[in-house]
Each structure stands twice: as structure tokens, then as C-alpha cells.
Amino acid sequence: MISLSAQEMAEAMGARIVAAGGDSRPERAVVDSREAGPGDLFFGLRGASADGGEFAGQALGAGAWGAVVGGEGDGLPGGWVFAVEDPLLALGALARAWRRRLGAGVVGITGSVGKTTVKDIAKALLPGRVHANQENLNTEIGLPLTVLAAPPETDVLVLEMAMRGAGQIAELAEIAEPDVGVITNVGPVHVELLGSIEAIAAAKAELLAGLGPEGTAVVPADPGPLAPHLDPSRRALTFGEGGDVAARGTTVEDGVTEAAVVTPAGDHVFHFPFTEAHNVTNALAAIAAGLALGADIGEMADRAPDIGFSRFRGERVELPGGILLVNDCYNANPVSMRAALDHLATLGAARRIAVLGVMAELGSEAPSYHREVGAHAREAGVDVVIGVGEPSRDYDPDQLVATPEDAAELLAAQLGAEDAVLVKGSRSAGLEAVAEELEELLADG
């Protein structure tokens, strides 16, 4: 429940109240009139081809608590109606007001690789009532919807922040007002949009600029192109090898990584339910964020075995014949590709097979990035590389197929007992179909 009065909401949004409803408070905010129902506050956002305000009547007719529309907003049936100049700005302003009323600690997370994983780990490790983004609700629309869905008893907000251009992280930070800003890393992701690694680093660093004077920056021990944007006068915690929060004596057994985590607040042994080295680094970032909020390291260690990841993020699927499928097809870039291939190479399998789709948004250097990843696969010890789609030809794959469905059929015909398969590509490659089709083909076979 958004425990703000209608008058408080109107003030926060700079809105004019056109029609009054009952004395109740809204449960959540929605932007799709088809999802609107009793207790919902509908925001009629303007799109490229339609004005969502045109569907406010439909939302109110379905029992919505209220609607926020651009323009006059007259003549709408039932419920509270708020008229604003820009519903999207009003959505962000209301989320900021609710964030302040909650009084919860706020962790903002961005980075070229690993931000969703760090979010998932932080959600599991941090004590108290933790509320975080679901799926990809990490944009100028998704983030405020996430904040407004936080219940009044929330202790910590963990907010992943997406970046599609300069200034976007700054806008999200203005809404979230984070106490802790985590930058996982900076790599060649969105080069097509921003032009250079240096520009990407500057865009990510907007999160640090959005921290309050008492805020804490959580950054890699080796910041790379982020270094020029780090303020030595700001409180900071570094993570990774040589950092304030680091792992020592790491061992892997039965799908669990045991690591002695060294921190300024003391050391503790953690047992992580994963085996990937890059996810240990992601865990260190999450632990550093927890320390910045005052969380006890022992309590975080106790929660570590309960860590779970979002769908398509390194999912391990056991297939017939002892075949292991690592379904990591949510997104891909040169940094995450190399990390995933390195992990594949460590698996004790009869053969290690990589099914690779395109890495998107790499600009004019895309072919060379793909060639480098293909070469890295061989150097790491991957036995077979299968490319999916014409751009994947640049991996120099052993076999090239046109579609994810073709890749599934090829795998079904060639896989043997105890093989391990990695499926990875940018979301636009649609490689989730490889895993889905392959499971069905092997089950039918």
C-alpha cells in the first residue's frame, strides 16, 4: 500500500485533483490499463504512437483507485483523477515521495555486467524486509513502479538501474536517492549508443554523483575507466582482489563455493550456492553494499545459501544422459561472454559446447569483439562452438545455424552423455528457445 493521502500525492506530483474518490489508499501503481484493477493507481503515459491517458476510463471502469493523466482529465468515471503536465515525471516524483516516506536504506546498482546478479545476491543477503526490482523493471518506468510497489514495512530497497544513454542513471538516482551506489564494472556495452568506453564510464558514474553527502560508493578494486570519476573525499568500499572486501581460500565442491571473505568489519566464511568465479566477485559487491548499510557480516553469511538468481541468468538444467545445460541467455557482451566461457571450461564434462548468439549494441567494432570472444573460447578449452545467426559467423564457429530452433535440433542430434552446454547471447538473439526446444526434443527422444 502507498500510504500517502491523495492530497500528499497531488503535492508530490504537482498535480491538480480533478475528481475525488474514497478514503482508501492505492496498493500499487500500474501503466498498463489491461492490468489495472481495484486498488491500483493508473498512470496514463504518453507513448510514441498513443497517449495512455486515453485508457484511463478503462482502468477506472475496472475499479482502479485512481488515474494520473496528462491534460485536463475531465469526465472520467469514478475514483481519484489527477491531472499533470507529464505523467512520466509525475510517476518518478511520486516514487521519490514514497521512498522518502519509507525511510528505508536504498542500494542503487548499475554496471556493464552483473548488476542483476548483484541485485539478486543483495536481496538474499541483506537483513530485514528487502524489496527489489522484479525481472527488468529497471528503467525510468520500471524503477519508480518498483519503488511504489514496496510495502510500508520495507527496510531496504535494492534497485537495479539500467542505462541506455547519458543522463539516464542520473534521472534514476534522482528518483531513488540512493544511500549506496554500486558499480559492478565498466565494459564495452552500449558502445553503439555512447561511442566509447570512457563515455560509458561517465554514464555509470552518474550513480555516484547522485549519492548524498553521507552516501557510500561501492566500486571494483581495479576501477579501470571509472577511475577519473571517483571522488577521494567520498566514503567508498572496494571489492574484488586487492579490495576492501575480498575472497581468500576459495574452494568449490558439490556445486557450492566456500570462501573466506575479508572485510573492514571482520572476516567470515561464506558458502555460496554457485561455482562461477565471476559470481563470487558479484557476491563481494553485494556484501560491500550490505556493510555500507551497517549489516552484520555474520548474518549475511548465514543467508548466503539461500541466494537465487533471476531466470536465464546462469540457470543450470540437468538433461537426460547427465547432460548439463547452462542457460545464460538473458544478455551478453564481451565481458560476460568471457566469464561464462571460462566457467564452462572448468566444468568436468565429456565435452564442453558453447552455443553463442549475437552480442548487440557494440557499434562498428562488433565483428572484432565477436572474433575475440571466439578466440577466447578456444583458449579457455571449449571443445565446440556453435554460432546462431549470421552475425555469429564472426565467432569463427565450428558450426553455424540460422535460428535457435536449428541450434536445438543440432544439439539434440550431437549431444552425448556427460556433455556440458552453455547457451548465451544478447536478448535479441532469442536463445531461450534453444533450451526450451532442446528439453522437449530430448524428452521426446
N, C-alpha and C positions, 0 to 999 in steps of 0.2 A: 504494500500500500504506500502511495505517495502521500505522506502525512502533512500536506500543505493545504491551507484553505484556498478556496477559489480566488479570494482577494490576493493572497500571497502569491499564487501562481500568476495572476494577471500582472502584478507588480514586477515579478521576476522577468516575465516575458515582454514587458512593455506593451501589454495587450489591453484592448477595450472589451469589457464584458458586454456582449450583445444580448445574450439570453441566460437566465439563471436556471439551475437545476435544483437538486435536493441538497441535503446537508452532508451526504456521504463524501468520501474521498476516492479518487481513482486508484485502481490496483496497479496499472501499468500504462505505458504509452505504446501506441502502435502507429504504423504508417501505411498499412495495407487495410483498406476498408473491408476486404473479404475476411480478415482476421478479427475485426472489431466485434465486441460483444459486451455484455453487461460488465460494468466496472472499468472499461477501457477509455483512455483519452486518445482520440484520433487526431493525428497531425496531417493535414492536407498539404503535402509537399508539392512544390512545382517541379515538374519533370521537363524533359526536352520536348515531349510531344503532348503532354497532358498536364492539367492542373489538378492535383489530388484533392483540392478543395471541392471540386465538382462531385466528389463521392462522400462528402461529409453527411449529406442527408441519408445516404445508405447506411453509414456507420451508426448514426443516431437512431435510425429506424430499427437497427439490430440491437438496440439497447445500450449503446455506448454511453459512458458517463458524460462525455463532452467531446467537443471538437475545437481544433485550432485551425483557422483558415486565414488566407490572405484576402484582403479586400474588406467588404462590408460585413459579410456573414449574416445578413438579414434573412428572415423567413425560413430558417432551418427548424425542423421539428424536434422538440424535447431536448432535455439535457443542457449542460453548460456550453455556451458558444463564445469563443474568444477570437477577436479579430486582430490580426497583426500585419505588419508590413511584409515580413519574410518568415514563413513558418519554420524553415530550417534553422534560422538564427534563434527563433523562439524555442525550438527543441533543445538546442545547446544551452541556452540561458536557463531554461527550467531544470535541466540536468545539473548545471552548476549550482543552482539554488538548493537542489535536493542533496547534492554531495556535501554542501556546507551544513545542512540541517542534520545529516547523518553523523557528521563529526568523525567518520571512520578514517583510518590511515589509508592512503592511496599510493599504490605502486603503479607507475606507468612503465610499459615495456615496449621498446622498439628495437630494430636491428635488421640487418640484411638476412640473417639466418637464425632460426631457433627461437624467435620471440613467442610463438605459440607454445612450444615445448617448455620454455621458461615459465610462461603463464600457468601451464598445467602443473608443473612441479611446485611453483609457489603456492598455488591454490591448495595443493595437498599438504605442504609443509607448514604453512603459517597457522598459528593457533587462533581460536575464536571462530566467529561466523565470517566466512570468506565468500565474497561474491565476485565472479569473474565473467568475462565475455564468453558467450557460447559460440561455437563454430567460428565464423568470420565476421562477427559483429564488432568490427574494429575500426570503422570509418567514421566520417563526420555524421553519419546517420546511426550506424551500429553502436558506436561508443556511448552517445547520450541515451539511447534506448537501453543499453546495459546498465547504466547508472540509475535510470529511472525504474528499472526492474529490481533494484536492490531493496531488500526488506528493511524496515526501520531498525532492526536489531543488528545490522551489519557492523562488524568490527573492522574489516579490511576490504578494500576494493582493489582487485588486481586487474588492470586494464591494459590489454594489448592495443597498440596503436599502429595502424597501417600508414604507409607513406606512398603516395602516388605522384607527389610533386613538391616543390619548395613551398613552405608555408603551411602545409597540411598538419604536420606534427605540432607546430606552434598553435594552430587552431584547436587541436585536440587537447593540448596541455592547458589551454585557457579554459576549457570546459572542466577538465578533470582536476586541475590544481594539485598535481602530484606532490607527495612528500618525498618519494623516492623515484628516481629516474634511472631505469636500467637500459643500457645499450648493449646488446649481445655482441655485436661486431659490425664491421662495415665491409661490404664486398661489392662486386660488380653486378648488383641487382638494380633494375630501373635505370641502367646507363642510357638506354634509349630515350628515357624521359628527361634525365637530368644532365647528361653529357659527359660526366667524368666521375671517378671515384671521389675526388675532392668535393664535388657538388653533393654527392650522396652523403658524405660525412657531415657536411654543413647542414643538410636537411635533418639528419638524425639528431644532430646536436641541438636542434630546436627544443628537444625534450629537456635538456639540461638548462637551457635558458629559461624554460618555463617553471623551474623549481623555485620555491620560495627561499628566503634567506637562510632558513634552517633546514632546507632540503638536502638530501644526500644523493650524489651521483654514484651509480654502480657501473663500472666500465671494465673492459678487459685489461689485464696486466700489461699486455702489449697492445696499445690503442691504435697503432698504425696511423691511418689518415685522420683519425679522430683527435690525435694529439693536439693540433693547434687550437682546438675548441675547448680544451679542458682548463678550467679556472683553478689555479693552485690555491686560491683562497677559499674555495668551496669544499665542504666536507665531502669526502669520497671514500669508497671502498673498491679495491680492485679484486678481480677474480681470475683464476687460472694459474698456470705455472709461474711462480715468482710473485704472485699477488698476495693481497691481504687474506684472501680466502682461497686455499689451495688444497689439493688432494695429495696424500702421501700413501705409499704402500698399497696401491690398488691391486686387488685380486678379483678374478672372475671365476665363478663356479655355479653350475646348475642355474644359469640364467640370472644370477644375482651378482652385482658388483659391490664388493666390500672396499671401503675407502676410509682412511683416517683423514678427516677434514680439519685443517688447521686454520684458525681464525683469531682475530684480536680478542675475541671474547672467550677463548679457550678452544680446546680440541675435542673432537668426538668421532667415534666410528659410526659411519652410516652404512646401511645396507640398501642399495638401490635395486629395484626390480627391473633392471635392464643391463645390457652388456656393452652398449656403444660408448666408446671413449668420448665422443662429442657430447653425448648426453650427460656425462659426468661434469663436463665443463658447464653445460646448461644448468645443472643442479647447483654448481658453485655460485652461479649468478643469482639463482633463487635464494640460496642460503644467505648470500650477502644482503639481498633485499630484506630478508627477514631480520637479520641483525640490525639493519638500519632502522627498522621499526621497533626494535627492542625485544624481538622474540628470543626465547631461550634456545640455545643450540641443542641441548639435550632433548627438549620437546620436539624440535624439528627432526632430530634423528629418529625419535620414536615413530614419527608419522611417515618416514621415508618409504617403508614397504608398501604403503597404500597409494603411491604415485601411479596415476594412469594418464594415458595420452589421448588426445583428440583423434578422431577417425582419420585413416590414411596417413598417419604420422608414424611410420616405422612399425605398423601392425605386423605381428608375427602370426602367420596362419599355417597350421600343420595340415598337410595334404596327404592323401594315401601314399604308401610306399616310403614313409619317412621323409618326404619332400618338405622343405621349409620354404615358405613364401614370405618375403619381407615386403609388405605393401606400403610404400613410401611415396605415393603418387600425388600428394596434395600440391606440392610445388617443387621447383628445382632451380638451382643456379650453380655456378661453378664451385662455390664453397661447399654447399650442401651435397652436391654430387660427389665431390672427392671424399667427403666424410663418410657418405653412405657406401661408396665403393671400398673404402678402407675397412669398414666394418664387415662388409660382405667377404672380403678376403680373409678375415680372421675366423670365419665360421668353419668348423670341422665338417666339411661336406665332400661327397664324392666329386662333384663339380660345382663351380660357382658361376652362375649365369646372371648377367645384368641385362634387363630389358629397359632400354633408355628411350625416352621421348624428348621432344624439343625443350630447350631452355629458352624461355621467352624474354623479351624486353632487354636484350643485350646489345642492341644497336648494330652498327656496322662491323663491329669486331666479333659478332656472333659465330661465324664459321671458325675462327681461331680458338675461341673459348670451347667450342664443341670438340675440335681436334685435340686440344689439351686434355679434356676430360677423357676422351677415348684412349689417348696415350697413357694417362694415369691409371685407367682400368687395367691395362696390360702390366704396367709396372707394379701395381698392387697385387697382382696374381689372380685376377679374374680370368676364368677359363674361356667363357663365351660371351660376346657382346651382341645383342640383337637390337637393331635400331627400328624405331616405329615412326613412319612418316618421312617424307623427303628431306626435311632439314636434318634428320638424324643420320643422313649419309655422311655428314662431316665427322661423326664419331669414328669413321672407318670401321663399321661393324662387321662381324663375321657373317651376319645375315641381316638383310633389310626387308621389312614388310611395310605394307601401306597403312594398315589400320590396327587398332588394339585387338580387334576380333581375330585378325590374321595372326597376331603375335600369340594369342591364346591357343589357337589351333596348332601353331608350330611347336609351342611348348608341350602341349598335350601329346604330340607325336614323338617328341625327342627326349622328354624328361625321363630320368632313371631314378632308381632307389637312392635315397640319401643325398639327392641334389639340393642345392640352395639357390633360390631365385630372388633377385632384387628387381622390383618394378618401380621406376622413378622417372618423373618428367614434370614439366610445368602443368598447371591445372588445365590449361587449354589443350593439352595433348589427350586428355580424356582417358588416361591409362588405368583408371579404376575399373574400366571394362575388362582389362586383361585378367585381373584377379577374379572378377565375378564370372567371366566366361570359363576360365581355367578350372575353377572349382566345380562348375557344372559339367564340363567335359570329362574331368577325371572321375567324378561321381558316376556319370553315365557309363564310363568305360569299365 
